[in-house]
Amino acid sequence: MIRNDDLGYPIVIGNSLRSELRHFLHDRDTDVVVLADRNVAPLAERLTKGTRGGVIVHRFDLGERRKTLATLERILDVLIESGVERTTTIVGVGGGVACDLFGLAASLCMRGLDYIGVATTLVAMADAAIGGKTGVNLARGKNLAGTFAQPRAVFCELDALRTLPYARLREGLAEVVKAAIIEGGRFFSLLEEVAALPFRAWPWAEIVEESVKVKTMYVADDRTEQGARETLNLGHTFAHAIERASHYRVSHGAAVAVGLRAAGLAALKTGRFSRIEHGRVLTLLALLGLPLRTGVDPSEILASLSADKKRRNGRLRFVLPLAIGDVEPGVEVPTRVVRSVIEACVTPPSAREFV
């Protein structure tokens, strides 16, 4: 078991964390309400069995298309019908969408209930469950409504990764690659070393631990994303526009993979990034089986960019790599460059782009 306390609350990484979760809840001595993505409801029941009050697991059908205000209202209705009080602790179990929705519901219900996240996907463990961001999508864009609300604890249940379909596990690696580009050094090299291995042979505890370290390093000094935390959005401005333009038919992980290529191209075109290092990133993404192109209409992606919440004074800002291990946030990129990057990303990379 691995524990990270850099944010002032425990982030626990390990296999079979039922005992650790139950001890944590027992020490808090509060009533508990459990919310779960329907896909992992049996796991949620096993993890919280025997917790104070004969816990009932409330199941929800989730997914990016259901990450809406209507779903949020249903969750809040369930919490109120469950008889929650201001001393109640909410436990949310699931992947990235579950983290965003359940965390947001807890932060709003009765003006804020204590929340514990149990991450069951790689996207959640590497990113969504850590750092206190919550949110829902609006018609105008992704994550445009939400709060910053730090959880009381996060448990990354590595056993759950064994039950994930390979496609979903692979998509989660896009967030891990993002973290490795930011960190560089041994972390990026480790991914290059294991990329060709079957997933069952991967050192998942180490990989999740390294991803969490990167996330907590930036969140600790900038909890409400006023500055350096924006670094963690590497590839995400492009990715969120792709998701929105596809009406969320393109998964978050697939969009982030293409977004990382797009960020690298923008950095190349503005003289910030070397072609050799861009090639290393593309090679790693390709070895992991992640997409490097999107079939979404470039004009639709450009239109979706206009709703990005990271604009300042009406201007888009991007996070661009300077090197593997050195990333610059808050970069304004000329519109013509953004357009050329998006148009390039609807076709596979040429051999020259890998050089």
C-alpha positions in Angstrom: 0.0 0.0 0.0 1.2 3.5 -0.9 0.0 6.7 0.8 0.4 10.3 -0.4 -0.4 13.1 2.1 0.9 16.1 0.0 -2.6 17.7 -0.1 -3.3 17.3 3.6 -5.6 14.3 3.2 -4.7 10.7 2.4 -4.5 9.4 -1.1 -4.1 5.6 -0.7 -3.0 3.4 -3.6 -3.2 -0.3 -3.4 -5.0 -3.6 -3.9 -8.0 -4.7 -1.8 -8.4 -1.5 0.1 -11.6 -2.5 1.9 -9.9 -2.7 5.3 -8.2 0.7 4.9 -11.5 2.4 3.8 -13.5 0.8 6.6 -10.9 1.9 9.2 -11.0 5.4 7.8 -14.8 5.6 7.9 -14.8 4.1 11.4 -12.5 6.7 12.7 -14.7 9.5 11.3 -17.7 8.0 13.2 -20.4 9.4 10.8 -23.2 8.0 8.9 -22.3 7.1 5.3 -24.1 7.3 2.0 -22.5 5.4 -0.9 -22.9 6.5 -4.6 -21.6 4.3 -7.3 -21.4 4.0 -11.1 -23.6 1.0 -11.8 -20.7 -0.8 -13.5 -18.8 -1.0 -10.2 -21.7 -1.2 -7.8 -20.8 -4.8 -6.7 -17.2 -3.5 -5.8 -18.7 -0.6 -3.9 -20.8 -3.0 -1.9 -17.8 -5.2 -1.0 -15.7 -2.2 -0.1 -18.2 -0.6 2.2 -19.9 -3.8 3.7 -20.0 -3.6 7.5 -19.7 0.2 7.5 -21.8 2.1 10.1 -25.5 2.3 9.5 -26.0 -0.7 7.1 -24.9 1.3 4.1 -27.0 1.1 0.9 -25.2 1.6 -2.4 -27.1 4.0 -4.8 -26.4 3.1 -8.4 -26.3 5.5 -11.3 -25.9 5.0 -15.1 -23.1 7.3 -16.0 -20.8 8.2 -18.9 -19.7 11.5 -20.5 -23.1 12.1 -22.1 -24.8 11.8 -18.8 -22.5 14.2 -17.1 -25.2 16.8 -17.0 -27.2 19.0 -14.7 -30.1 16.6 -15.0 -28.0 13.7 -13.7 -26.7 16.0 -10.9 -30.2 16.8 -9.8 -31.1 13.1 -9.7 -28.0 12.4 -7.5 -29.0 15.3 -5.2 -32.5 14.0 -4.9 -31.2 10.6 -3.9 -29.0 12.2 -1.2 -32.0 14.1 0.3 -34.3 11.1 0.1 -31.6 9.1 1.9 -31.9 11.4 4.9 -28.5 12.9 4.8 -27.5 15.4 7.5 -24.6 17.9 7.6 -22.5 15.3 9.4 -23.1 12.6 6.8 -20.1 11.4 4.7 -20.6 10.7 1.0 -18.5 7.9 -0.6 -18.3 8.0 -4.4 -17.1 5.0 -6.3 -16.3 4.9 -9.9 -14.3 6.5 -12.7 -13.7 10.0 -13.9 -17.3 11.0 -14.6 -18.3 9.5 -11.2 -15.6 11.6 -9.4 -16.8 14.8 -11.1 -20.5 14.2 -10.5 -20.4 12.7 -7.0 -17.9 15.2 -5.8 -20.0 18.1 -7.1 -23.1 16.7 -5.6 -21.4 16.4 -2.2 -20.1 19.9 -2.4 -23.6 21.3 -3.1 -25.8 19.2 -0.9 -26.6 21.2 2.2 -23.8 23.6 1.2 -21.2 20.9 1.5 -20.9 17.4 2.8 -17.7 15.5 3.5 -16.7 13.4 0.5 -14.4 10.4 0.0 -13.5 9.2 -3.5 -12.9 5.6 -4.5 -11.2 5.6 -7.9 -11.8 2.5 -10.0 -10.4 3.5 -13.4 -7.0 4.7 -14.5 -8.4 8.1 -15.6 -9.7 8.6 -12.1 -6.6 7.4 -10.3 -4.2 9.4 -12.4 -6.2 12.6 -12.6 -10.0 13.0 -11.9 -10.1 11.8 -8.3 -7.2 14.0 -7.2 -7.2 17.7 -6.5 -10.8 18.6 -5.8 -12.1 19.6 -9.2 -15.8 18.7 -9.8 -18.1 19.5 -12.6 -20.7 18.8 -15.2 -20.9 19.6 -18.9 -23.2 22.3 -20.3 -24.5 22.5 -23.9 -21.8 25.2 -24.5 -18.9 23.1 -23.4 -17.2 20.6 -21.1 -16.9 21.1 -17.3 -18.4 24.6 -17.5 -20.2 24.2 -14.2 -18.5 22.9 -11.1 -16.7 23.6 -7.9 -13.3 23.2 -6.2 -14.0 21.0 -3.3 -11.2 18.9 -1.8 -12.2 15.4 -0.6 -11.4 14.0 2.8 -9.6 11.1 1.3 -9.1 9.2 -2.0 -8.6 5.5 -2.4 -7.2 4.2 -5.6 -8.4 0.6 -5.8 -5.9 -1.1 -8.1 -7.8 -4.4 -8.1 -10.4 -2.6 -10.2 -8.0 -2.1 -13.1 -8.0 -5.9 -13.6 -11.7 -5.8 -14.4 -11.5 -2.9 -16.9 -11.8 -3.7 -20.6 -8.4 -3.3 -22.3 -9.8 -0.4 -24.4 -10.8 1.6 -21.3 -7.5 0.8 -19.5 -5.5 1.9 -22.6 -7.5 5.2 -22.9 -6.7 6.0 -19.3 -3.0 5.9 -20.2 -3.4 9.2 -22.0 -3.6 10.9 -18.7 -0.6 9.0 -17.5 1.4 10.0 -20.6 0.4 13.6 -20.0 1.8 13.4 -16.4 4.9 11.8 -17.7 5.5 14.5 -20.3 5.2 17.1 -17.5 7.5 15.2 -15.1 10.0 13.8 -17.7 13.0 11.9 -16.4 12.5 8.4 -15.0 8.7 8.5 -15.3 8.6 9.0 -19.0 11.4 6.5 -19.5 9.5 3.9 -17.4 6.5 4.2 -19.8 8.8 3.7 -22.8 10.2 0.6 -21.2 6.9 -1.1 -20.4 4.9 0.1 -23.4 5.3 -3.1 -25.3 4.5 -5.4 -22.3 1.1 -6.9 -21.7 -0.8 -4.8 -19.2 -0.8 -7.6 -16.6 3.0 -7.1 -16.4 2.9 -3.4 -15.8 3.9 -2.0 -12.4 0.6 -0.3 -11.8 1.2 0.8 -8.2 4.4 2.7 -9.3 2.7 4.2 -12.4 -0.3 5.4 -10.4 2.0 6.7 -7.6 4.0 8.7 -10.1 0.9 10.2 -11.7 -0.5 11.2 -8.3 2.8 12.8 -7.4 2.7 15.0 -10.5 -0.9 16.0 -9.8 -0.4 16.8 -6.1 2.8 18.8 -6.8 0.8 21.3 -8.8 -2.4 21.2 -6.8 -0.7 21.8 -3.5 0.4 25.3 -4.3 -2.6 26.2 -6.6 -5.8 24.6 -5.5 -8.1 26.8 -7.5 -6.1 26.9 -10.7 -5.0 30.5 -10.6 -1.6 29.8 -12.0 0.8 26.8 -12.2 -2.0 24.2 -11.9 -2.9 25.0 -15.5 0.2 23.0 -16.4 -1.9 19.9 -15.8 -4.1 20.9 -18.7 -1.5 19.8 -21.2 -3.4 18.6 -24.3 -6.7 19.2 -22.7 -7.8 22.5 -24.4 -7.7 20.6 -27.7 -9.1 17.4 -26.2 -12.1 19.1 -24.6 -12.9 20.8 -28.0 -12.7 17.4 -29.7 -15.1 15.8 -27.2 -17.6 18.7 -27.4 -17.5 18.8 -31.2 -18.1 15.0 -31.3 -21.0 15.3 -28.9 -18.9 13.1 -26.6 -18.8 10.2 -29.0 -15.0 10.5 -28.8 -13.9 9.3 -25.3 -11.9 11.5 -23.0 -8.8 9.3 -23.2 -8.8 9.2 -27.0 -9.3 13.0 -27.2 -6.4 13.6 -24.7 -4.1 11.4 -26.8 -4.9 13.5 -29.9 -4.7 16.7 -27.8 -1.1 15.7 -26.8 -0.2 15.4 -30.4 -1.8 18.8 -31.1 0.0 20.5 -28.2 3.3 19.1 -29.5 2.6 20.4 -33.0 1.6 23.8 -31.7 4.9 23.9 -29.8 6.8 22.8 -32.9 5.2 25.5 -35.1 5.9 28.2 -32.5 9.6 27.1 -32.1 9.2 25.8 -28.5 9.7 22.1 -28.9 12.2 19.8 -30.6 11.1 17.5 -33.4 13.1 14.6 -31.7 11.1 15.0 -28.4 7.8 15.3 -30.3 8.7 12.1 -32.0 9.3 10.4 -28.7 5.9 11.4 -27.5 4.2 10.2 -30.7 6.1 6.9 -30.6 5.0 6.3 -27.0 1.4 7.1 -27.8 1.5 4.8 -30.8 3.1 1.9 -28.9 0.3 2.2 -26.3 -2.3 1.9 -29.1 -3.7 5.4 -28.5 -5.1 7.4 -31.4 -3.1 10.1 -33.1 -5.8 11.5 -35.3 -9.5 12.4 -35.0 -12.3 12.1 -37.5 -14.1 15.1 -36.1 -14.7 18.1 -38.5 -11.9 20.7 -37.9 -14.4 23.5 -38.2 -16.5 22.0 -35.4 -13.4 21.6 -33.2 -12.5 25.3 -33.8 -16.0 26.4 -32.9 -15.9 24.3 -29.7 -12.6 26.0 -28.7 -14.4 29.3 -28.3 -16.2 27.9 -25.1 -13.0 26.8 -23.3 -13.1 28.0 -19.7 -9.3 28.8 -19.7 -9.7 31.9 -21.8 -8.3 35.2 -20.5 -9.6 38.5 -21.9 -11.3 36.5 -24.6 -8.1 34.9 -25.8 -7.4 31.2 -25.8 -4.4 29.9 -23.8 -2.7 26.6 -24.3 -0.2 24.5 -22.3 2.7 23.6 -24.6 5.7 21.4 -24.1 9.2 22.9 -24.2 10.8 19.6 -23.6 9.9 16.3 -22.0 9.9 17.4 -18.4 9.4 21.1 -19.1 6.0 22.5 -19.9 4.8 26.1 -20.3 1.2 27.1 -19.3 -0.7 30.2 -20.5 0.6 30.4 -24.0 -1.4 32.4 -26.5 -1.1 30.7 -29.9 -2.0 32.5 -33.2 -5.4 31.4 -34.7 -3.7 30.4 -37.9 -1.4 28.1 -36.0 -4.3 26.6 -34.0 -6.2 26.0 -37.3 -3.3 24.3 -39.0 -2.7 22.1 -36.0 -6.3 20.9 -35.9 -6.3 20.3 -39.6 -3.2 18.2 -39.3 -4.7 16.1 -36.5 -7.5 14.8 -38.8 -4.8 12.8 -40.7 -2.2 10.3 -39.3 1.3 11.7 -38.6 3.7 11.6 -41.4 7.1 9.8 -41.0 8.7 13.3 -40.7 6.6 14.0 -37.6 8.1 11.0 -35.9 11.7 12.1 -36.6 
